Amino acid sequence: MIGTNEKLSIRRYMIIGERRFSNYWWTFVVFLGSCGFLFTGLSSYFNTGLSSQNNSLENTLPFFGSQSISFFPQGLLMSFYGSLGFLLSIYWLFLIFWNVGGGFNEFNKKEGFIRIFRWGYPGKNRRIDLQYSLKDVEAIKVELKQGFDPQRTIYMRLKGKREIPLTGIGQPLTLKDLEKQASELANFLQVSLEGL
């Protein structure tokens, strides 16, 4: 059991990685859409469709009426797009399973180190485990980029002007959460806060 003093001297921030709800959602949507495209393209190739068997299904879901679609070029393109979508959904499923980008940031005053851990792609470098001394930290920096793809990132600046991102990719924090987390971290490490 961790004592109160140990809890005050250790901070750990979890990074979600690819196991976000939006990734589950888009994997499911792309998989369903690609199966529809693939089924329609293949049934136009074999010149079979569900329209002759069930006319109400064609009225409900028009893409099942593939007898009116010629295989070249519409059916071929639908098969191609369906195959691409299917492969993309399988790729996303593997990313979710491997939890690429997930991990944690640990700041340990008791031992005097900072540990940044992330899961990567399978292989020799799957585990990304970096450790730095607390003495090397010069500042906590916040970077805000506005526009079509706004980015809000917290960096840890080390000696030698090296900057290490501490926030996960693809999970933009609200301005309030970003300010709170950055200021708490700067106070905990007793370093300056830049960019706000």
Backbone as ProteinMPNN parsed JSONL, in Angstrom:
{"seq_chain_A": "MIGTNEKLSIRRYMIIGERRFSNYWWTFVVFLGSCGFLFTGLSSYFNTGLSSQNNSLENTLPFFGSQSISFFPQGLLMSFYGSLGFLLSIYWLFLIFWNVGGGFNEFNKKEGFIRIFRWGYPGKNRRIDLQYSLKDVEAIKVELKQGFDPQRTIYMRLKGKREIPLTGIGQPLTLKDLEKQASELANFLQVSLEGL", "coords_chain_A": {"N_chain_A": [[0.846, -1.19, 0.0], [0.537, 2.196, -0.847], [1.82, 4.942, 0.839], [0.701, 8.185, 2.182], [2.627, 10.207, 1.797], [4.138, 9.092, -0.251], [2.252, 9.044, -2.3], [1.987, 11.774, -2.752], [4.441, 12.321, -3.808], [4.618, 11.032, -6.211], [3.37, 11.106, -9.448], [1.129, 10.004, -11.9], [0.096, 9.963, -15.183], [-2.291, 8.704, -17.291], [-2.268, 7.607, -20.681], [-4.437, 7.268, -23.315], [-4.304, 6.246, -26.019], [-4.947, 4.192, -28.861], [-7.342, 3.061, -28.086], [-9.842, 4.452, -28.046], [-13.239, 5.648, -27.951], [-14.1, 6.754, -30.38], [-12.471, 5.512, -32.276], [-13.326, 2.83, -32.104], [-15.947, 3.216, -33.002], [-15.606, 4.254, -35.685], [-14.242, 2.144, -36.869], [-16.203, 0.144, -36.838], [-18.228, 1.365, -38.436], [-16.909, 1.754, -40.927], [-16.328, -0.907, -41.515], [-18.942, -2.031, -41.835], [-19.898, -0.472, -44.005], [-17.999, -1.124, -45.992], [-18.464, -3.839, -46.3], [-21.016, -3.767, -47.446], [-20.465, -2.458, -49.903], [-18.64, -4.301, -51.017], [-20.199, -6.639, -51.153], [-22.189, -5.811, -52.962], [-20.666, -5.277, -55.265], [-19.555, -7.819, -55.794], [-21.886, -9.352, -56.146], [-22.852, -8.168, -58.44], [-20.958, -9.021, -60.224], [-21.339, -11.816, -60.281], [-23.824, -11.72, -61.259], [-26.067, -11.893, -59.681], [-28.542, -11.034, -57.342], [-30.275, -9.661, -54.559], [-32.644, -8.684, -55.29], [-34.421, -10.146, -56.854], [-35.157, -12.095, -55.129], [-36.096, -10.85, -52.833], [-37.938, -8.222, -52.937], [-38.664, -6.138, -51.251], [-36.426, -5.709, -49.698], [-34.672, -4.527, -51.486], [-35.937, -2.076, -51.894], [-35.681, -0.974, -49.373], [-32.877, -1.006, -48.814], [-31.075, 0.278, -51.17], [-28.623, -0.421, -52.392], [-28.498, -3.14, -52.518], [-29.791, -3.958, -54.759], [-28.362, -5.146, -57.091], [-28.587, -6.104, -59.646], [-29.127, -4.226, -61.511], [-26.76, -2.982, -61.829], [-23.915, -2.864, -63.751], [-21.041, -4.968, -64.013], [-18.639, -3.956, -64.995], [-17.954, -0.628, -65.326], [-18.849, -0.058, -62.727], [-19.457, -2.112, -60.781], [-16.934, -3.24, -60.455], [-15.469, -1.082, -59.4], [-16.902, -0.721, -57.015], [-16.335, -3.144, -55.744], [-13.587, -2.827, -55.446], [-13.417, -0.512, -53.754], [-14.819, -1.54, -51.577], [-13.107, -3.634, -50.806], [-10.826, -2.142, -50.07], [-11.894, -0.634, -47.921], [-12.566, -2.714, -46.192], [-10.016, -3.787, -45.602], [-8.913, -1.524, -44.364], [-10.54, -1.311, -42.084], [-9.834, -3.678, -40.767], [-7.141, -3.123, -40.265], [-7.421, -0.921, -38.479], [-8.668, -2.31, -36.426], [-6.598, -3.986, -35.548], [-4.833, -1.988, -34.616], [-6.3, -1.022, -32.456], [-6.395, -3.338, -30.896], [-3.648, -3.704, -30.339], [-3.226, -1.375, -28.975], [-1.805, 0.968, -29.787], [0.21, 3.719, -29.069], [-0.781, 4.042, -26.532], [-0.231, 4.315, -22.977], [1.699, 5.672, -20.297], [2.666, 8.585, -18.347], [4.984, 9.048, -15.912], [5.876, 10.752, -13.023], [8.24, 10.922, -10.691], [9.138, 12.052, -7.73], [10.289, 11.033, -5.486], [12.166, 9.044, -6.244], [13.48, 10.521, -8.117], [13.156, 10.63, -10.954], [11.76, 10.701, -14.301], [9.438, 8.911, -16.111], [8.498, 7.858, -19.247], [6.259, 6.013, -20.919], [5.204, 4.121, -23.678], [3.127, 2.153, -25.856], [4.046, 0.666, -28.901], [4.1, -0.263, -32.396], [3.941, -3.795, -33.162], [6.909, -5.726, -32.758], [10.478, -5.392, -32.572], [10.819, -2.954, -31.249], [8.499, -2.527, -29.711], [7.855, -1.785, -27.078], [8.155, 1.32, -25.804], [10.103, 2.904, -23.706], [11.126, 5.417, -21.859], [13.413, 7.16, -19.776], [14.145, 9.913, -17.702], [16.086, 12.239, -15.823], [14.906, 14.184, -13.067], [16.303, 16.495, -12.673], [17.036, 17.37, -15.157], [14.909, 18.677, -16.291], [13.715, 21.652, -17.589], [11.476, 23.276, -18.134], [7.867, 23.367, -18.477], [6.014, 23.317, -21.342], [3.38, 24.715, -23.22], [1.66, 24.266, -26.202], [-0.371, 25.727, -28.563], [-2.262, 25.284, -31.436], [-4.284, 26.727, -33.734], [-6.999, 26.367, -36.082], [-8.004, 24.338, -38.908], [-7.346, 21.747, -38.052], [-7.049, 21.693, -34.944], [-4.456, 21.719, -32.531], [-3.432, 20.814, -29.339], [-0.958, 20.699, -27.175], [1.112, 19.458, -24.584], [4.389, 19.954, -23.654], [7.488, 18.728, -22.36], [10.285, 20.444, -21.583], [13.661, 19.782, -21.838], [17.094, 20.019, -20.696], [19.311, 21.402, -23.072], [17.463, 22.126, -24.888], [15.676, 20.18, -25.782], [12.509, 18.886, -26.558], [9.859, 17.033, -25.256], [6.868, 15.487, -26.089], [3.987, 15.246, -24.023], [1.294, 14.734, -24.076], [-1.229, 12.618, -25.514], [-1.593, 11.508, -28.936], [-4.138, 12.606, -31.087], [-6.095, 13.008, -29.198], [-7.411, 15.652, -28.382], [-7.173, 17.933, -25.744], [-9.447, 19.864, -23.753], [-9.287, 23.435, -23.449], [-9.421, 24.243, -20.793], [-8.82, 21.854, -19.358], [-6.261, 21.416, -20.366], [-4.813, 23.678, -19.452], [-5.098, 23.278, -16.696], [-3.841, 20.739, -16.268], [-1.229, 21.275, -17.196], [-0.396, 23.387, -15.504], [-0.586, 22.135, -12.982], [1.358, 20.16, -13.3], [3.686, 21.705, -13.736], [3.82, 23.009, -11.251], [4.153, 20.787, -9.594], [6.633, 19.763, -10.459], [8.119, 21.972, -9.99], [8.989, 23.884, -11.881], [9.197, 26.328, -14.553], [6.323, 27.542, -16.4], [5.494, 27.672, -19.736], [4.063, 29.365, -22.545], [1.393, 29.881, -21.913]], "CA_chain_A": [[0.0, 0.0, 0.0], [1.311, 3.426, -0.962], [1.52, 5.909, 1.89], [0.293, 9.512, 1.728], [3.806, 10.936, 1.299], [4.508, 8.517, -1.543], [1.271, 9.498, -3.29], [2.268, 13.164, -3.062], [5.709, 12.44, -4.522], [4.528, 10.307, -7.476], [2.198, 11.409, -10.278], [1.052, 9.188, -13.105], [-0.96, 10.359, -16.119], [-2.53, 7.646, -18.271], [-2.487, 8.011, -22.071], [-5.38, 6.267, -23.837], [-3.829, 5.599, -27.244], [-5.94, 3.877, -29.905], [-8.575, 2.492, -27.529], [-10.824, 5.515, -27.831], [-14.566, 5.302, -28.464], [-14.213, 7.158, -31.782], [-11.832, 4.494, -33.11], [-14.254, 1.693, -32.16], [-17.081, 3.622, -33.823], [-15.256, 4.334, -37.099], [-13.92, 0.793, -37.337], [-17.478, -0.531, -37.073], [-18.922, 2.003, -39.559], [-16.18, 1.449, -42.161], [-16.507, -2.339, -41.778], [-20.282, -2.251, -42.388], [-19.97, 0.136, -45.34], [-17.179, -1.882, -46.947], [-19.152, -5.113, -46.586], [-22.085, -3.452, -48.389], [-19.855, -2.221, -51.221], [-18.056, -5.55, -51.504], [-21.299, -7.54, -51.5], [-22.83, -5.311, -54.174], [-19.751, -5.485, -56.396], [-19.446, -9.255, -56.102], [-23.148, -9.866, -56.675], [-22.986, -7.708, -59.835], [-20.081, -9.876, -61.031], [-21.995, -13.111, -60.446], [-25.131, -11.413, -61.825], [-27.119, -12.291, -58.736], [-28.886, -9.962, -56.412], [-31.37, -10.006, -53.669], [-33.889, -8.059, -55.752], [-35.367, -11.139, -57.344], [-35.603, -12.916, -54.007], [-36.805, -10.054, -51.835], [-38.079, -6.883, -53.507], [-38.761, -5.135, -50.187], [-35.071, -5.412, -49.254], [-34.104, -3.589, -52.459], [-36.524, -0.766, -51.635], [-35.139, -0.474, -48.109], [-31.439, -0.795, -48.998], [-30.973, 0.271, -52.634], [-27.401, -0.998, -52.94], [-28.637, -4.583, -52.699], [-30.351, -4.218, -56.084], [-27.157, -5.1, -57.911], [-28.81, -6.591, -61.0], [-29.13, -3.076, -62.411], [-25.388, -2.473, -61.891], [-23.024, -3.703, -64.559], [-19.8, -5.196, -63.271], [-17.596, -3.044, -65.461], [-16.946, -0.317, -64.319], [-19.411, 0.234, -61.405], [-19.273, -3.225, -59.857], [-15.5, -3.383, -60.192], [-15.093, -0.017, -58.464], [-17.502, -1.002, -55.708], [-15.546, -4.22, -55.147], [-12.298, -2.254, -55.06], [-13.626, 0.32, -52.565], [-15.195, -2.435, -50.481], [-11.89, -4.316, -50.341], [-10.008, -1.161, -49.349], [-12.546, -0.344, -46.647], [-12.448, -3.894, -45.333], [-8.63, -3.832, -45.119], [-8.731, -0.414, -43.435], [-11.19, -1.642, -40.804], [-9.005, -4.707, -40.117], [-5.956, -2.405, -39.759], [-7.844, -0.196, -37.279], [-8.93, -3.3, -35.381], [-5.298, -4.365, -34.995], [-4.318, -0.857, -33.839], [-7.028, -1.01, -31.188], [-5.947, -4.502, -30.134], [-2.279, -3.454, -29.859], [-3.267, -0.127, -28.217], [-0.673, 1.78, -30.224], [0.199, 5.064, -28.507], [-1.226, 4.023, -25.144], [0.83, 4.177, -21.985], [1.592, 6.594, -19.163], [3.766, 9.466, -17.961], [5.157, 8.963, -14.457], [6.793, 11.736, -12.458], [8.564, 10.356, -9.384], [10.045, 12.908, -6.979], [10.975, 10.226, -4.471], [13.326, 8.406, -6.882], [14.154, 11.548, -8.905], [13.15, 10.362, -12.389], [10.537, 10.803, -15.093], [9.326, 7.749, -16.999], [7.499, 7.986, -20.305], [6.066, 4.671, -21.478], [4.179, 4.006, -24.725], [3.099, 0.95, -26.683], [4.209, 0.942, -30.319], [3.717, -1.356, -33.279], [4.639, -5.032, -32.81], [8.267, -5.875, -33.264], [11.579, -5.235, -31.631], [10.664, -1.714, -30.489], [7.093, -2.371, -29.298], [7.823, -1.064, -25.799], [8.942, 2.556, -25.782], [10.241, 3.195, -22.281], [12.156, 6.443, -21.724], [13.583, 7.685, -18.424], [14.925, 11.126, -17.602], [16.272, 12.746, -14.465], [14.14, 15.393, -12.77], [17.219, 17.639, -12.729], [17.173, 17.799, -16.548], [13.704, 19.385, -16.735], [13.821, 23.108, -17.488], [10.173, 23.932, -18.16], [6.713, 22.728, -19.104], [5.6, 24.22, -22.418], [2.076, 24.444, -23.825], [1.6, 24.748, -27.581], [-1.732, 25.759, -29.102], [-2.36, 25.577, -32.863], [-5.673, 26.863, -34.141], [-7.236, 26.131, -37.498], [-8.852, 23.207, -39.282], [-6.975, 20.638, -37.168], [-6.414, 22.32, -33.787], [-3.605, 20.844, -31.719], [-3.126, 21.328, -28.003], [0.053, 19.752, -26.72], [1.981, 19.802, -23.456], [5.748, 19.457, -23.847], [8.449, 18.857, -21.278], [11.539, 20.89, -22.169], [14.831, 19.327, -21.105], [18.327, 20.745, -20.975], [19.689, 21.209, -24.461], [16.292, 22.533, -25.682], [14.928, 19.025, -26.289], [11.117, 18.911, -26.115], [9.209, 15.723, -25.289], [5.412, 15.637, -25.927], [3.422, 14.466, -22.917], [-0.104, 14.395, -24.35], [-1.405, 11.612, -26.55], [-1.96, 11.962, -30.269], [-5.528, 12.362, -31.463], [-7.04, 13.242, -28.125], [-7.224, 17.041, -27.978], [-7.726, 18.315, -24.45], [-10.087, 21.177, -23.725], [-8.357, 24.457, -22.949], [-9.458, 24.221, -19.323], [-8.062, 20.682, -18.911], [-4.872, 21.621, -20.746], [-4.236, 24.629, -18.499], [-5.055, 22.658, -15.364], [-2.819, 19.693, -16.235], [0.093, 21.88, -17.363], [-0.034, 24.134, -14.298], [-0.337, 21.156, -11.913], [2.639, 19.509, -13.567], [4.748, 22.678, -13.496], [3.923, 23.179, -9.794], [4.679, 19.551, -9.009], [8.058, 19.67, -10.788], [8.72, 23.243, -9.574], [9.641, 24.498, -13.042], [8.362, 27.393, -15.144], [5.298, 27.16, -17.362], [5.605, 28.542, -20.893], [3.056, 29.253, -23.586], [0.047, 30.265, -21.489]], "C_chain_A": [[0.884, 1.243, 0.0], [0.857, 4.404, 0.102], [1.174, 7.263, 1.298], [1.469, 10.292, 1.162], [4.239, 10.411, -0.056], [3.543, 8.949, -2.636], [1.554, 10.938, -3.701], [3.549, 13.322, -3.866], [5.716, 11.699, -5.857], [3.243, 10.724, -8.196], [2.267, 10.556, -11.519], [-0.163, 9.627, -13.913], [-1.089, 9.267, -17.173], [-2.811, 8.248, -19.649], [-3.308, 6.906, -22.728], [-4.853, 5.558, -25.07], [-4.971, 5.341, -28.205], [-7.255, 3.333, -29.35], [-9.556, 3.579, -27.103], [-12.147, 5.093, -28.452], [-14.676, 5.621, -29.95], [-13.563, 6.126, -32.707], [-12.689, 3.236, -33.211], [-15.399, 2.003, -33.123], [-16.721, 3.598, -35.307], [-14.841, 2.989, -37.67], [-15.193, 0.04, -37.7], [-18.185, 0.027, -38.297], [-18.238, 1.661, -40.884], [-16.331, -0.028, -42.519], [-17.878, -2.607, -42.402], [-20.402, -1.685, -43.803], [-19.183, -0.655, -46.372], [-17.819, -3.222, -47.28], [-20.294, -4.887, -47.579], [-21.55, -3.23, -49.797], [-19.329, -3.519, -51.822], [-19.143, -6.526, -51.948], [-21.973, -7.115, -52.801], [-21.951, -5.541, -55.398], [-19.652, -6.939, -56.789], [-20.744, -9.808, -56.671], [-23.396, -9.343, -58.09], [-22.087, -8.552, -60.752], [-20.744, -11.224, -61.317], [-23.412, -12.969, -60.993], [-26.262, -11.962, -60.972], [-27.38, -11.108, -57.828], [-30.023, -10.422, -55.541], [-32.693, -9.457, -54.18], [-34.899, -9.084, -56.234], [-35.921, -11.971, -56.199], [-36.454, -12.112, -53.027], [-36.859, -8.604, -52.308], [-38.144, -5.814, -52.431], [-37.378, -4.771, -49.656], [-34.398, -4.42, -50.187], [-34.656, -2.187, -52.241], [-35.967, -0.153, -50.357], [-33.667, -0.114, -48.247], [-31.135, -0.867, -50.488], [-29.709, -0.395, -53.157], [-27.471, -2.509, -53.083], [-29.238, -4.932, -54.066], [-29.25, -4.194, -57.127], [-27.388, -5.639, -59.32], [-28.83, -5.434, -61.996], [-27.734, -2.467, -62.54], [-24.558, -3.418, -62.74], [-21.692, -3.823, -63.815], [-18.704, -4.231, -63.711], [-18.234, -1.744, -65.883], [-17.5, -0.186, -62.898], [-19.152, -0.888, -60.393], [-17.813, -3.443, -59.483], [-15.025, -2.324, -59.202], [-15.666, -0.255, -57.072], [-16.756, -2.128, -54.998], [-14.205, -3.7, -54.657], [-12.428, -1.416, -53.79], [-14.024, -0.521, -51.355], [-14.0, -3.169, -49.919], [-10.994, -3.378, -49.558], [-10.59, -0.834, -47.982], [-12.433, -1.498, -45.668], [-11.038, -3.997, -44.746], [-8.347, -2.711, -44.117], [-9.364, -0.721, -42.08], [-10.411, -2.724, -40.057], [-7.749, -4.061, -39.52], [-6.298, -1.648, -38.482], [-8.111, -1.149, -36.124], [-7.628, -3.768, -34.735], [-4.698, -3.235, -34.165], [-4.99, -0.778, -32.473], [-6.563, -2.163, -30.308], [-4.556, -4.287, -29.536], [-2.189, -2.212, -28.977], [-2.056, 0.751, -28.515], [-0.831, 3.204, -29.681], [-0.256, 5.134, -27.07], [-0.052, 3.868, -24.198], [0.605, 5.134, -20.834], [2.83, 7.478, -19.077], [3.846, 9.413, -16.446], [6.222, 9.953, -14.021], [7.029, 11.342, -11.003], [9.598, 11.233, -8.685], [10.868, 12.103, -5.981], [12.256, 9.609, -5.035], [14.102, 9.388, -7.764], [14.2, 11.272, -10.403], [11.772, 10.596, -12.989], [10.545, 9.632, -16.057], [8.19, 7.99, -17.977], [7.415, 6.643, -21.013], [4.943, 4.714, -22.502], [4.28, 2.639, -25.388], [3.211, 1.368, -28.14], [3.676, -0.209, -31.15], [4.482, -2.619, -32.877], [6.011, -5.11, -33.469], [9.273, -5.638, -32.161], [11.391, -4.014, -30.72], [9.22, -1.466, -30.048], [6.969, -1.552, -28.024], [8.745, 0.149, -25.883], [8.962, 3.021, -24.331], [11.423, 4.146, -22.096], [12.211, 6.924, -20.279], [14.516, 8.88, -18.46], [15.038, 11.515, -16.138], [15.435, 14.006, -14.275], [15.011, 16.641, -12.878], [17.358, 18.186, -14.147], [15.992, 18.623, -17.047], [13.879, 20.878, -16.51], [12.467, 23.783, -17.401], [9.118, 22.989, -18.715], [6.171, 23.743, -20.099], [4.262, 23.768, -22.977], [2.074, 25.053, -25.218], [0.177, 24.61, -28.087], [-1.662, 26.12, -30.575], [-3.829, 25.593, -33.229], [-5.789, 26.57, -35.629], [-8.133, 24.934, -37.715], [-8.604, 22.005, -38.373], [-6.279, 21.199, -35.933], [-5.625, 21.299, -32.972], [-3.291, 21.55, -30.415], [-2.21, 20.314, -27.346], [0.815, 20.323, -25.539], [3.331, 19.146, -23.722], [6.537, 19.609, -22.55], [9.775, 19.244, -21.925], [12.7, 20.499, -21.262], [16.026, 20.213, -21.422], [18.774, 20.407, -22.393], [18.538, 21.497, -25.401], [15.538, 21.366, -26.309], [13.524, 19.045, -25.699], [10.478, 17.551, -26.317], [7.701, 15.927, -25.116], [4.886, 14.708, -24.832], [1.971, 14.075, -23.155], [-0.168, 13.39, -25.484], [-1.807, 12.234, -27.875], [-3.434, 11.655, -30.499], [-6.521, 12.522, -30.346], [-6.876, 14.676, -27.629], [-7.915, 17.322, -26.654], [-8.468, 19.634, -24.6], [-9.078, 22.168, -23.156], [-8.284, 24.45, -21.429], [-8.632, 23.055, -18.784], [-6.575, 20.832, -19.208], [-4.171, 22.556, -19.761], [-4.079, 24.002, -17.125], [-3.925, 21.634, -15.275], [-1.412, 20.281, -16.331], [0.518, 22.629, -16.102], [0.219, 23.198, -13.115], [1.026, 20.501, -12.071], [3.816, 20.448, -13.308], [4.934, 22.928, -12.005], [4.538, 21.957, -9.141], [6.19, 19.439, -9.23], [8.843, 20.9, -10.38], [9.592, 23.825, -10.684], [8.698, 25.541, -13.62], [7.389, 26.807, -16.166], [5.335, 28.151, -18.511], [4.438, 28.308, -21.853], [1.653, 29.596, -23.183], [0.045, 31.704, -21.018]], "O_chain_A": [[1.855, 1.329, 0.752], [-0.336, 4.667, 0.254], [1.319, 7.488, 0.096], [1.323, 10.972, 0.147], [4.66, 11.182, -0.918], [3.956, 9.194, -3.769], [1.382, 11.292, -4.867], [3.737, 14.338, -4.534], [6.72, 11.732, -6.568], [2.159, 10.695, -7.611], [3.328, 10.4, -12.122], [-1.287, 9.662, -13.414], [-0.123, 8.941, -17.863], [-3.499, 9.262, -19.77], [-2.917, 5.739, -22.7], [-4.957, 4.333, -25.144], [-5.866, 6.174, -28.351], [-8.205, 3.164, -30.115], [-10.027, 3.616, -25.966], [-12.174, 4.276, -29.372], [-15.274, 4.854, -30.705], [-14.058, 5.892, -33.81], [-12.777, 2.634, -34.281], [-15.774, 1.172, -33.949], [-17.437, 2.996, -36.107], [-15.071, 2.726, -38.85], [-15.26, -0.619, -38.737], [-18.694, -0.738, -39.116], [-18.91, 1.316, -41.857], [-16.451, -0.369, -43.696], [-17.971, -3.332, -43.392], [-20.943, -2.34, -44.694], [-19.642, -0.839, -47.499], [-17.727, -3.691, -48.415], [-20.52, -5.718, -48.458], [-22.104, -3.745, -50.767], [-19.55, -3.799, -53.0], [-19.022, -7.163, -52.994], [-22.29, -7.954, -53.644], [-22.442, -5.954, -56.449], [-19.661, -7.27, -57.975], [-20.717, -10.641, -57.577], [-24.081, -10.004, -58.871], [-22.417, -8.769, -61.918], [-20.717, -11.713, -62.446], [-24.119, -13.961, -61.171], [-27.278, -12.433, -61.483], [-26.496, -10.283, -57.594], [-30.644, -11.457, -55.784], [-33.744, -9.718, -53.595], [-36.103, -8.911, -56.043], [-37.032, -12.493, -56.289], [-37.415, -12.63, -52.459], [-35.913, -7.846, -52.093], [-37.718, -4.684, -52.669], [-37.17, -3.643, -49.209], [-33.636, -3.563, -49.737], [-33.925, -1.207, -52.386], [-35.802, 1.064, -50.275], [-33.254, 0.971, -47.838], [-30.955, -1.96, -51.024], [-29.717, -0.896, -54.281], [-26.593, -3.107, -53.705], [-29.193, -6.091, -54.479], [-29.218, -3.295, -57.967], [-26.458, -5.631, -60.126], [-28.581, -5.632, -63.185], [-27.554, -1.516, -63.3], [-24.504, -4.621, -62.482], [-21.276, -2.916, -63.094], [-17.93, -3.748, -62.884], [-19.052, -1.786, -66.802], [-16.723, -0.199, -61.943], [-18.683, -0.635, -59.283], [-17.495, -3.785, -58.345], [-14.27, -2.626, -58.277], [-14.993, -0.017, -56.069], [-16.564, -2.073, -53.783], [-13.738, -4.08, -53.584], [-11.647, -1.582, -52.854], [-13.605, -0.236, -50.233], [-13.874, -3.321, -48.704], [-10.46, -3.749, -48.512], [-9.858, -0.765, -46.995], [-12.231, -1.296, -44.471], [-10.872, -4.257, -43.554], [-7.63, -2.917, -43.138], [-8.778, -0.419, -41.04], [-10.339, -2.686, -38.828], [-7.338, -4.402, -38.411], [-5.553, -1.718, -37.505], [-7.813, -0.832, -34.973], [-7.56, -3.927, -33.517], [-4.112, -3.492, -33.113], [-4.341, -0.503, -31.464], [-6.358, -1.985, -29.108], [-4.306, -4.636, -28.383], [-1.181, -2.013, -28.299], [-1.372, 1.216, -27.603], [-1.891, 3.813, -29.823], [-0.133, 6.184, -26.438], [0.998, 3.349, -24.576], [-0.532, 5.383, -20.435], [3.881, 7.176, -19.642], [2.862, 9.707, -15.767], [7.322, 9.991, -14.572], [6.118, 11.42, -10.179], [10.786, 11.173, -9.001], [12.006, 12.456, -5.673], [13.304, 9.643, -4.39], [15.25, 9.123, -8.122], [15.172, 11.636, -11.065], [10.766, 10.676, -12.285], [11.539, 9.387, -16.74], [7.063, 8.289, -17.581], [8.38, 6.193, -21.631], [3.872, 5.263, -22.245], [5.355, 2.045, -25.473], [2.551, 2.313, -28.57], [2.897, -1.03, -30.666], [5.568, -2.519, -32.306], [6.226, -4.624, -34.58], [8.95, -5.68, -30.974], [11.767, -4.05, -29.549], [8.77, -0.321, -30.016], [6.073, -0.716, -27.906], [9.962, 0.013, -26.016], [7.948, 3.477, -23.801], [12.579, 3.73, -22.166], [11.175, 7.078, -19.633], [15.538, 8.873, -19.147], [14.188, 11.162, -15.32], [15.273, 14.798, -15.203], [14.501, 17.729, -13.146], [17.753, 19.338, -14.328], [16.069, 19.211, -18.125], [14.153, 21.322, -15.395], [12.313, 24.763, -16.671], [9.423, 21.968, -19.331], [5.902, 24.89, -19.743], [4.038, 22.575, -23.184], [2.442, 26.214, -25.397], [-0.411, 23.528, -28.05], [-1.075, 27.139, -30.938], [-4.536, 24.6, -33.057], [-4.788, 26.532, -36.344], [-8.916, 24.554, -36.844], [-9.547, 21.323, -37.971], [-5.049, 21.19, -35.866], [-6.069, 20.172, -32.757], [-2.932, 22.728, -30.394], [-2.63, 19.209, -27.004], [1.124, 21.514, -25.495], [3.413, 17.945, -23.98], [6.278, 20.509, -21.751], [10.331, 18.482, -22.717], [12.724, 20.836, -20.079], [15.965, 21.056, -22.316], [18.633, 19.273, -22.85], [18.605, 21.16, -26.583], [14.82, 21.564, -27.289], [13.356, 19.2, -24.489], [10.54, 16.98, -27.406], [7.28, 16.485, -24.102], [5.285, 13.547, -24.731], [1.466, 13.167, -22.495], [0.736, 13.323, -26.317], [-2.305, 13.358, -27.918], [-3.917, 10.579, -30.149], [-7.695, 12.199, -30.523], [-6.275, 14.903, -26.58], [-9.086, 16.992, -26.464], [-8.149, 20.431, -25.482], [-8.133, 21.782, -22.467], [-7.213, 24.629, -20.85], [-7.835, 23.233, -17.863], [-5.73, 20.429, -18.409], [-3.071, 22.264, -19.292], [-3.052, 24.174, -16.468], [-3.141, 21.652, -14.325], [-0.505, 19.837, -15.627], [1.668, 22.518, -15.676], [1.135, 23.435, -12.328], [1.754, 20.311, -11.097], [4.823, 20.041, -12.729], [6.064, 23.048, -11.533], [5.357, 22.083, -8.23], [6.936, 19.073, -8.322], [10.074, 20.898, -10.411], [10.746, 24.202, -10.474], [7.536, 25.625, -13.223], [7.609, 25.727, -16.714], [5.218, 29.356, -18.286], [3.905, 27.204, -21.953], [0.77, 29.607, -24.041], [-0.998, 32.221, -20.618]]}, "name": "protein", "num_of_chains": 1, "seq": "MIGTNEKLSIRRYMIIGERRFSNYWWTFVVFLGSCGFLFTGLSSYFNTGLSSQNNSLENTLPFFGSQSISFFPQGLLMSFYGSLGFLLSIYWLFLIFWNVGGGFNEFNKKEGFIRIFRWGYPGKNRRIDLQYSLKDVEAIKVELKQGFDPQRTIYMRLKGKREIPLTGIGQPLTLKDLEKQASELANFLQVSLEGL"}
